[in-house]
């Protein structure tokens, strides 16, 4: 099963109409993970998320998909439901397991 198929399964999406946005969100998640993993520059031989971080990529993409339409929302109260989003693009909780690597000089 591809990463896209796994994301569609997590989100319970069966049609292909959402594939473009889902691929973009997976790319954003991949960039986020690789930038976190390699804070001093992504090595040229790294082209995808390491297998151990695929679940992180899926969770970040899922978070971004579900947050659509509410970007930048700080507080929202409606019918007893209260939403507050952090100031960061992606919450730290989704990035905490990603271990940064540094190169020797």
N, CA, C and O atoms as CSV, one atom per row, in Angstrom:
chain,resi,resn,atom,element,x,y,z
A,1,UNK,N,N,0.851,-1.176,0.000
A,1,UNK,CA,C,0.000,0.000,0.000
A,1,UNK,C,C,0.897,1.240,0.000
A,1,UNK,O,O,1.827,1.341,0.800
A,2,UNK,N,N,0.612,2.175,-0.899
A,2,UNK,CA,C,1.410,3.400,-0.979
A,2,UNK,C,C,1.052,4.336,0.175
A,2,UNK,O,O,0.047,4.146,0.860
A,3,UNK,N,N,1.895,5.348,0.374
A,3,UNK,CA,C,1.633,6.337,1.426
A,3,UNK,C,C,0.326,7.074,1.131
A,3,UNK,O,O,-0.452,7.354,2.043
A,4,UNK,N,N,0.086,7.387,-0.146
A,4,UNK,CA,C,-1.161,8.051,-0.529
A,4,UNK,C,C,-2.363,7.177,-0.198
A,4,UNK,O,O,-3.358,7.672,0.331
A,5,UNK,N,N,-2.286,5.899,-0.499
A,5,UNK,CA,C,-3.386,4.982,-0.192
A,5,UNK,C,C,-3.616,4.876,1.316
A,5,UNK,O,O,-4.757,4.811,1.773
A,6,UNK,N,N,-2.534,4.858,2.077
A,6,UNK,CA,C,-2.666,4.814,3.539
A,6,UNK,C,C,-3.354,6.071,4.057
A,6,UNK,O,O,-4.217,5.997,4.932
A,7,UNK,N,N,-2.971,7.232,3.512
A,7,UNK,CA,C,-3.597,8.485,3.941
A,7,UNK,C,C,-5.079,8.494,3.586
A,7,UNK,O,O,-5.908,8.905,4.397
A,8,UNK,N,N,-5.415,8.047,2.389
A,8,UNK,CA,C,-6.825,7.986,1.986
A,8,UNK,C,C,-7.606,7.054,2.905
A,8,UNK,O,O,-8.760,7.324,3.237
A,9,UNK,N,N,-6.980,5.968,3.309
A,9,UNK,CA,C,-7.631,5.027,4.219
A,9,UNK,C,C,-7.855,5.674,5.589
A,9,UNK,O,O,-8.928,5.537,6.177
A,10,UNK,N,N,-6.841,6.378,6.093
A,10,UNK,CA,C,-6.977,7.067,7.383
A,10,UNK,C,C,-8.101,8.096,7.366
A,10,UNK,O,O,-8.817,8.269,8.352
A,11,UNK,N,N,-8.244,8.776,6.233
A,11,UNK,CA,C,-9.245,9.832,6.106
A,11,UNK,C,C,-10.579,9.319,5.580
A,11,UNK,O,O,-11.532,10.084,5.435
A,12,UNK,N,N,-10.643,8.013,5.292
A,12,UNK,CA,C,-11.853,7.390,4.763
A,12,UNK,C,C,-12.295,8.042,3.446
A,12,UNK,O,O,-13.471,8.347,3.249
A,13,UNK,N,N,-11.313,8.249,2.549
A,13,UNK,CA,C,-11.577,8.827,1.233
A,13,UNK,C,C,-11.462,7.715,0.206
A,13,UNK,O,O,-10.451,7.015,0.151
A,14,UNK,N,N,-12.509,7.550,-0.618
A,14,UNK,CA,C,-12.497,6.468,-1.597
A,14,UNK,C,C,-12.323,6.953,-3.027
A,14,UNK,O,O,-11.877,6.179,-3.875
A,15,UNK,N,N,-12.657,8.199,-3.328
A,15,UNK,CA,C,-12.534,8.665,-4.709
A,15,UNK,C,C,-11.154,9.281,-4.958
A,15,UNK,O,O,-10.396,9.540,-4.023
A,16,UNK,N,N,-10.849,9.508,-6.231
A,16,UNK,CA,C,-9.552,10.068,-6.606
A,16,UNK,C,C,-9.578,11.585,-6.731
A,16,UNK,O,O,-8.554,12.197,-7.038
A,17,UNK,N,N,-10.726,12.194,-6.500
A,17,UNK,CA,C,-10.858,13.639,-6.627
A,17,UNK,C,C,-9.999,14.435,-5.650
A,17,UNK,O,O,-9.693,15.601,-5.899
A,18,UNK,N,N,-9.616,13.820,-4.560
A,18,UNK,CA,C,-8.810,14.497,-3.540
A,18,UNK,C,C,-7.314,14.194,-3.678
A,18,UNK,O,O,-6.511,14.718,-2.906
A,19,UNK,N,N,-6.932,13.367,-4.638
A,19,UNK,CA,C,-5.542,12.917,-4.739
A,19,UNK,C,C,-4.539,14.058,-4.850
A,19,UNK,O,O,-3.478,14.009,-4.227
A,20,UNK,N,N,-4.858,15.081,-5.630
A,20,UNK,CA,C,-3.916,16.187,-5.824
A,20,UNK,C,C,-3.603,16.890,-4.513
A,20,UNK,O,O,-2.436,17.116,-4.192
A,21,UNK,N,N,-4.630,17.236,-3.758
A,21,UNK,CA,C,-4.407,17.923,-2.482
A,21,UNK,C,C,-3.709,16.996,-1.490
A,21,UNK,O,O,-2.846,17.441,-0.733
A,22,UNK,N,N,-4.068,15.729,-1.486
A,22,UNK,CA,C,-3.434,14.787,-0.564
A,22,UNK,C,C,-1.952,14.620,-0.875
A,22,UNK,O,O,-1.131,14.533,0.038
A,23,UNK,N,N,-1.602,14.574,-2.166
A,23,UNK,CA,C,-0.189,14.489,-2.557
A,23,UNK,C,C,0.569,15.737,-2.109
A,23,UNK,O,O,1.699,15.641,-1.630
A,24,UNK,N,N,-0.047,16.893,-2.262
A,24,UNK,CA,C,0.587,18.140,-1.818
A,24,UNK,C,C,0.818,18.135,-0.310
A,24,UNK,O,O,1.876,18.544,0.168
A,25,UNK,N,N,-0.181,17.670,0.429
A,25,UNK,CA,C,-0.044,17.608,1.888
A,25,UNK,C,C,1.029,16.610,2.300
A,25,UNK,O,O,1.756,16.853,3.263
A,26,UNK,N,N,1.140,15.502,1.593
A,26,UNK,CA,C,2.206,14.539,1.866
A,26,UNK,C,C,3.575,15.148,1.559
A,26,UNK,O,O,4.546,14.883,2.267
A,27,UNK,N,N,3.651,15.967,0.501
A,27,UNK,CA,C,4.910,16.655,0.182
A,27,UNK,C,C,5.289,17.668,1.261
A,27,UNK,O,O,6.457,17.784,1.631
A,28,UNK,N,N,4.292,18.399,1.760
A,28,UNK,CA,C,4.550,19.358,2.842
A,28,UNK,C,C,5.024,18.618,4.081
A,28,UNK,O,O,5.976,19.039,4.737
A,29,UNK,N,N,4.359,17.514,4.400
A,29,UNK,CA,C,4.751,16.708,5.558
A,29,UNK,C,C,6.168,16.168,5.383
A,29,UNK,O,O,6.957,16.167,6.328
A,30,UNK,N,N,6.489,15.710,4.173
A,30,UNK,CA,C,7.828,15.198,3.896
A,30,UNK,C,C,8.870,16.287,4.096
A,30,UNK,O,O,9.893,16.051,4.738
A,31,UNK,N,N,8.624,17.481,3.553
A,31,UNK,CA,C,9.562,18.596,3.718
A,31,UNK,C,C,9.743,18.946,5.182
A,31,UNK,O,O,10.861,19.201,5.631
A,32,UNK,N,N,8.659,18.959,5.919
A,32,UNK,CA,C,8.708,19.274,7.339
A,32,UNK,C,C,9.569,18.264,8.090
A,32,UNK,O,O,10.403,18.641,8.914
A,33,UNK,N,N,9.367,16.990,7.805
A,33,UNK,CA,C,10.128,15.934,8.484
A,33,UNK,C,C,11.603,16.003,8.111
A,33,UNK,O,O,12.468,15.923,8.983
A,34,UNK,N,N,11.898,16.151,6.809
A,34,UNK,CA,C,13.293,16.185,6.384
A,34,UNK,C,C,14.015,17.422,6.919
A,34,UNK,O,O,15.189,17.343,7.282
A,35,UNK,N,N,13.330,18.551,6.968
A,35,UNK,CA,C,13.952,19.761,7.535
A,35,UNK,C,C,14.200,19.622,9.030
A,35,UNK,O,O,15.175,20.160,9.554
A,36,UNK,N,N,13.331,18.911,9.706
A,36,UNK,CA,C,13.517,18.658,11.136
A,36,UNK,C,C,14.645,17.644,11.350
A,36,UNK,O,O,15.474,17.804,12.245
A,37,UNK,N,N,14.662,16.611,10.523
A,37,UNK,CA,C,15.653,15.544,10.639
A,37,UNK,C,C,17.059,16.032,10.304
A,37,UNK,O,O,18.031,15.624,10.941
A,38,UNK,N,N,17.164,16.904,9.307
A,38,UNK,CA,C,18.456,17.419,8.846
A,38,UNK,C,C,18.471,18.946,8.980
A,38,UNK,O,O,18.344,19.648,7.977
A,39,UNK,N,N,18.622,19.465,10.193
A,39,UNK,CA,C,18.524,20.910,10.414
A,39,UNK,C,C,19.623,21.736,9.739
A,39,UNK,O,O,19.475,22.948,9.587
A,40,UNK,N,N,20.713,21.098,9.336
A,40,UNK,CA,C,21.810,21.832,8.706
A,40,UNK,C,C,21.879,21.586,7.210
A,40,UNK,O,O,22.914,21.825,6.588
A,41,UNK,N,N,20.803,21.118,6.634
A,41,UNK,CA,C,20.733,20.875,5.201
A,41,UNK,C,C,20.460,19.412,4.900
A,41,UNK,O,O,21.077,18.520,5.482
A,42,UNK,N,N,19.545,19.181,3.999
A,42,UNK,CA,C,19.165,17.818,3.626
A,42,UNK,C,C,20.228,17.261,2.678
A,42,UNK,O,O,20.502,17.870,1.644
A,43,UNK,N,N,20.829,16.121,3.010
A,43,UNK,CA,C,21.831,15.523,2.115
A,43,UNK,C,C,21.236,15.217,0.743
A,43,UNK,O,O,20.055,14.888,0.628
A,44,UNK,N,N,22.056,15.326,-0.288
A,44,UNK,CA,C,21.567,15.131,-1.654
A,44,UNK,C,C,21.096,13.696,-1.915
A,44,UNK,O,O,20.308,13.466,-2.832
A,45,UNK,N,N,21.566,12.733,-1.124
A,45,UNK,CA,C,21.142,11.348,-1.339
A,45,UNK,C,C,19.827,11.007,-0.633
A,45,UNK,O,O,19.322,9.893,-0.773
A,46,UNK,N,N,19.275,11.952,0.120
A,46,UNK,CA,C,17.994,11.725,0.810
A,46,UNK,C,C,16.880,12.308,-0.060
A,46,UNK,O,O,16.806,13.520,-0.262
A,47,UNK,N,N,16.019,11.430,-0.572
A,47,UNK,CA,C,14.957,11.885,-1.471
A,47,UNK,C,C,13.560,11.629,-0.921
A,47,UNK,O,O,12.577,12.121,-1.474
A,48,UNK,N,N,13.465,10.866,0.160
A,48,UNK,CA,C,12.145,10.583,0.734
A,48,UNK,C,C,12.262,10.448,2.250
A,48,UNK,O,O,13.358,10.396,2.809
A,49,UNK,N,N,11.130,10.395,2.877
A,49,UNK,CA,C,11.070,10.237,4.333
A,49,UNK,C,C,11.578,8.844,4.695
A,49,UNK,O,O,11.158,7.858,4.090
A,50,UNK,N,N,12.482,8.752,5.680
A,50,UNK,CA,C,12.900,7.420,6.130
A,50,UNK,C,C,11.678,6.615,6.597
A,50,UNK,O,O,10.737,7.169,7.164
A,51,UNK,N,N,11.711,5.307,6.349
A,51,UNK,CA,C,10.569,4.445,6.654
A,51,UNK,C,C,10.072,4.600,8.091
A,51,UNK,O,O,8.869,4.518,8.339
A,52,UNK,N,N,10.975,4.820,9.030
A,52,UNK,CA,C,10.547,4.922,10.424
A,52,UNK,C,C,9.701,6.164,10.706
A,52,UNK,O,O,9.076,6.263,11.762
A,53,UNK,N,N,9.679,7.119,9.757
A,53,UNK,CA,C,8.900,8.345,9.952
A,53,UNK,C,C,7.668,8.433,9.046
A,53,UNK,O,O,7.045,9.491,8.959
A,54,UNK,N,N,7.309,7.337,8.371
A,54,UNK,CA,C,6.117,7.341,7.509
A,54,UNK,C,C,4.864,7.636,8.327
A,54,UNK,O,O,3.992,8.379,7.876
A,55,UNK,N,N,4.766,7.065,9.520
A,55,UNK,CA,C,3.578,7.328,10.348
A,55,UNK,C,C,3.509,8.803,10.730
A,55,UNK,O,O,2.416,9.363,10.825
A,56,UNK,N,N,4.661,9.442,10.952
A,56,UNK,CA,C,4.678,10.881,11.240
A,56,UNK,C,C,4.203,11.662,10.018
A,56,UNK,O,O,3.441,12.621,10.144
A,57,UNK,N,N,4.657,11.248,8.835
A,57,UNK,CA,C,4.245,11.915,7.606
A,57,UNK,C,C,2.730,11.819,7.431
A,57,UNK,O,O,2.077,12.795,7.060
A,58,UNK,N,N,2.182,10.645,7.700
A,58,UNK,CA,C,0.735,10.458,7.588
A,58,UNK,C,C,-0.021,11.319,8.596
A,58,UNK,O,O,-1.031,11.934,8.253
A,59,UNK,N,N,0.457,11.365,9.823
A,59,UNK,CA,C,-0.212,12.154,10.862
A,59,UNK,C,C,-0.173,13.647,10.546
A,59,UNK,O,O,-1.161,14.352,10.753
A,60,UNK,N,N,0.964,14.133,10.045
A,60,UNK,CA,C,1.084,15.548,9.692
A,60,UNK,C,C,0.157,15.871,8.523
A,60,UNK,O,O,-0.554,16.875,8.555
A,61,UNK,N,N,0.162,15.027,7.492
A,61,UNK,CA,C,-0.720,15.253,6.335
A,61,UNK,C,C,-2.185,15.211,6.751
A,61,UNK,O,O,-2.987,16.026,6.295
A,62,UNK,N,N,-2.534,14.262,7.614
A,62,UNK,CA,C,-3.911,14.163,8.117
A,62,UNK,C,C,-4.292,15.421,8.890
A,62,UNK,O,O,-5.380,15.964,8.701
A,63,UNK,N,N,-3.400,15.881,9.755
A,63,UNK,CA,C,-3.642,17.109,10.527
A,63,UNK,C,C,-3.897,18.286,9.582
A,63,UNK,O,O,-4.846,19.046,9.776
A,64,UNK,N,N,-3.054,18.436,8.566
A,64,UNK,CA,C,-3.199,19.548,7.624
A,64,UNK,C,C,-4.489,19.435,6.818
A,64,UNK,O,O,-5.133,20.446,6.537
A,65,UNK,N,N,-4.871,18.220,6.447
A,65,UNK,CA,C,-6.110,18.016,5.690
A,65,UNK,C,C,-7.323,18.412,6.532
A,65,UNK,O,O,-8.219,19.113,6.061
A,66,UNK,N,N,-7.336,17.960,7.763
A,66,UNK,CA,C,-8.484,18.227,8.631
A,66,UNK,C,C,-8.549,19.690,9.073
A,66,UNK,O,O,-9.608,20.173,9.472
A,67,UNK,N,N,-7.436,20.383,9.003
A,67,UNK,CA,C,-7.382,21.787,9.417
A,67,UNK,C,C,-7.805,22.741,8.293
A,67,UNK,O,O,-7.964,23.938,8.530
A,68,UNK,N,N,-7.985,22.225,7.081
A,68,UNK,CA,C,-8.353,23.077,5.954
A,68,UNK,C,C,-9.621,23.883,6.268
A,68,UNK,O,O,-10.563,23.381,6.881
A,69,UNK,N,N,-9.613,25.108,5.841
A,69,UNK,CA,C,-10.758,25.975,6.068
A,69,UNK,C,C,-10.716,26.671,7.412
A,69,UNK,O,O,-11.529,27.555,7.683
A,70,UNK,N,N,-9.782,26.283,8.248
A,70,UNK,CA,C,-9.670,26.903,9.566
A,70,UNK,C,C,-8.240,27.393,9.808
A,70,UNK,O,O,-7.838,27.597,10.953
A,71,UNK,N,N,-7.469,27.582,8.723
A,71,UNK,CA,C,-6.096,28.033,8.867
A,71,UNK,C,C,-6.033,29.331,9.658
A,71,UNK,O,O,-6.824,30.248,9.439
A,72,UNK,N,N,-5.086,29.394,10.574
A,72,UNK,CA,C,-4.877,30.606,11.350
A,72,UNK,C,C,-5.892,30.840,12.444
A,72,UNK,O,O,-5.841,31.863,13.126
A,73,UNK,N,N,-6.803,29.923,12.623
A,73,UNK,CA,C,-7.836,30.095,13.635
A,73,UNK,C,C,-7.204,30.054,15.020
A,73,UNK,O,O,-6.498,29.103,15.356
A,74,UNK,N,N,-7.454,31.076,15.816
A,74,UNK,CA,C,-6.916,31.114,17.169
A,74,UNK,C,C,-7.967,30.594,18.144
A,74,UNK,O,O,-7.666,29.716,18.954
A,75,UNK,N,N,-9.191,31.113,18.087
A,75,UNK,CA,C,-10.271,30.640,18.954
A,75,UNK,C,C,-11.559,30.634,18.143
A,75,UNK,O,O,-11.809,31.538,17.346
A,76,UNK,N,N,-12.363,29.613,18.354
A,76,UNK,CA,C,-13.657,29.522,17.676
A,76,UNK,C,C,-14.620,28.838,18.640
A,76,UNK,O,O,-14.378,27.710,19.068
A,77,UNK,N,N,-15.702,29.514,18.979
A,77,UNK,CA,C,-16.743,28.949,19.837
A,77,UNK,C,C,-18.044,28.879,19.049
A,77,UNK,O,O,-18.482,29.858,18.445
A,78,UNK,N,N,-18.650,27.695,19.073
A,78,UNK,CA,C,-19.926,27.545,18.389
A,78,UNK,C,C,-20.643,26.331,18.950
A,78,UNK,O,O,-20.101,25.226,18.941
A,79,UNK,N,N,-21.844,26.530,19.432
A,79,UNK,CA,C,-22.675,25.444,19.955
A,79,UNK,C,C,-21.937,24.564,20.963
A,79,UNK,O,O,-22.044,23.338,20.929
A,80,UNK,N,N,-21.204,25.193,21.838
A,80,UNK,CA,C,-20.494,24.443,22.875
A,80,UNK,C,C,-19.188,23.824,22.433
A,80,UNK,O,O,-18.535,23.143,23.223
A,81,UNK,N,N,-18.784,24.044,21.178
A,81,UNK,CA,C,-17.513,23.521,20.675
A,81,UNK,C,C,-16.526,24.668,20.627
A,81,UNK,O,O,-16.812,25.729,20.073
A,82,UNK,N,N,-15.364,24.445,21.210
A,82,UNK,CA,C,-14.335,25.479,21.221
A,82,UNK,C,C,-13.083,24.960,20.534
A,82,UNK,O,O,-12.573,23.896,20.885
A,83,UNK,N,N,-12.584,25.713,19.550
A,83,UNK,CA,C,-11.368,25.335,18.828
A,83,UNK,C,C,-10.325,26.422,19.030
A,83,UNK,O,O,-10.623,27.612,18.924
A,84,UNK,N,N,-9.121,26.009,19.317
A,84,UNK,CA,C,-7.996,26.921,19.430
A,84,UNK,C,C,-6.812,26.263,18.761
A,84,UNK,O,O,-6.477,25.127,19.095
A,85,UNK,N,N,-6.166,26.942,17.824
A,85,UNK,CA,C,-4.995,26.395,17.159
A,85,UNK,C,C,-3.753,27.136,17.624
A,85,UNK,O,O,-3.797,28.323,17.948
A,86,UNK,N,N,-2.649,26.409,17.648
A,86,UNK,CA,C,-1.388,27.021,18.040
A,86,UNK,C,C,-0.914,27.971,16.944
A,86,UNK,O,O,-1.417,27.951,15.820
A,87,UNK,N,N,0.051,28.788,17.291
A,87,UNK,CA,C,0.592,29.745,16.333
A,87,UNK,C,C,1.488,29.080,15.299
A,87,UNK,O,O,1.742,29.653,14.240
A,88,UNK,N,N,1.965,27.885,15.593
A,88,UNK,CA,C,2.842,27.206,14.653
A,88,UNK,C,C,2.038,26.532,13.566
A,88,UNK,O,O,0.865,26.210,13.752
A,89,UNK,N,N,2.670,26.322,12.444
A,89,UNK,CA,C,2.023,25.682,11.299
A,89,UNK,C,C,1.666,24.236,11.633
A,89,UNK,O,O,0.547,23.791,11.380
A,90,UNK,N,N,2.610,23.521,12.194
A,90,UNK,CA,C,2.401,22.125,12.574
A,90,UNK,C,C,2.749,21.996,14.053
A,90,UNK,O,O,3.841,22.394,14.461
A,91,UNK,N,N,1.853,21.453,14.859
A,91,UNK,CA,C,2.114,21.351,16.300
A,91,UNK,C,C,3.365,20.534,16.620
A,91,UNK,O,O,3.673,19.550,15.949
A,92,UNK,N,N,4.053,20.953,17.626
A,92,UNK,CA,C,5.283,20.289,18.068
A,92,UNK,C,C,5.045,18.819,18.411
A,92,UNK,O,O,5.942,17.995,18.236
A,93,UNK,N,N,3.858,18.483,18.893
A,93,UNK,CA,C,3.555,17.098,19.260
A,93,UNK,C,C,3.726,16.136,18.078
A,93,UNK,O,O,4.052,14.964,18.271
A,94,UNK,N,N,3.508,16.631,16.861
A,94,UNK,CA,C,3.635,15.782,15.684
A,94,UNK,C,C,5.089,15.638,15.233
A,94,UNK,O,O,5.402,14.787,14.400
A,95,UNK,N,N,5.962,16.458,15.778
A,95,UNK,CA,C,7.365,16.445,15.359
A,95,UNK,C,C,8.312,15.913,16.431
A,95,UNK,O,O,9.500,15.725,16.169
A,96,UNK,N,N,7.804,15.672,17.612
A,96,UNK,CA,C,8.645,15.353,18.766
A,96,UNK,C,C,9.476,14.085,18.581
A,96,UNK,O,O,10.583,14.008,19.113
A,97,UNK,N,N,8.974,13.073,17.834
A,97,UNK,CA,C,9.735,11.813,17.675
A,97,UNK,C,C,10.817,11.885,16.612
A,97,UNK,O,O,11.598,10.943,16.477
A,98,UNK,N,N,10.887,12.963,15.860
A,98,UNK,CA,C,11.855,13.059,14.769
A,98,UNK,C,C,13.204,13.512,15.342
A,98,UNK,O,O,13.340,14.617,15.866
A,99,UNK,N,N,14.184,12.627,15.223
A,99,UNK,CA,C,15.506,12.885,15.799
A,99,UNK,C,C,16.365,13.632,14.779
A,99,UNK,O,O,16.638,13.113,13.698
A,100,UNK,N,N,16.789,14.849,15.121
A,100,UNK,CA,C,17.680,15.595,14.206
A,100,UNK,C,C,19.046,14.930,14.102
A,100,UNK,O,O,19.557,14.372,15.073
A,101,UNK,N,N,19.621,14.996,12.922
A,101,UNK,CA,C,20.968,14.502,12.687
A,101,UNK,C,C,21.870,15.677,12.305
A,101,UNK,O,O,21.440,16.626,11.649
A,102,UNK,N,N,23.108,15.589,12.725
A,102,UNK,CA,C,24.086,16.611,12.364
A,102,UNK,C,C,25.279,15.925,11.726
A,102,UNK,O,O,25.580,14.771,12.032
A,103,UNK,N,N,25.949,16.632,10.848
A,103,UNK,CA,C,27.138,16.092,10.194
A,103,UNK,C,C,28.376,16.579,10.923
A,103,UNK,O,O,28.365,17.629,11.565
A,104,UNK,N,N,29.435,15.806,10.815
A,104,UNK,CA,C,30.717,16.219,11.390
A,104,UNK,C,C,31.368,17.205,10.455
A,104,UNK,O,O,31.281,17.083,9.233
A,105,UNK,N,N,32.019,18.183,11.045
A,105,UNK,CA,C,32.759,19.161,10.217
A,105,UNK,C,C,34.165,18.703,9.986
A,105,UNK,O,O,34.935,19.390,9.316
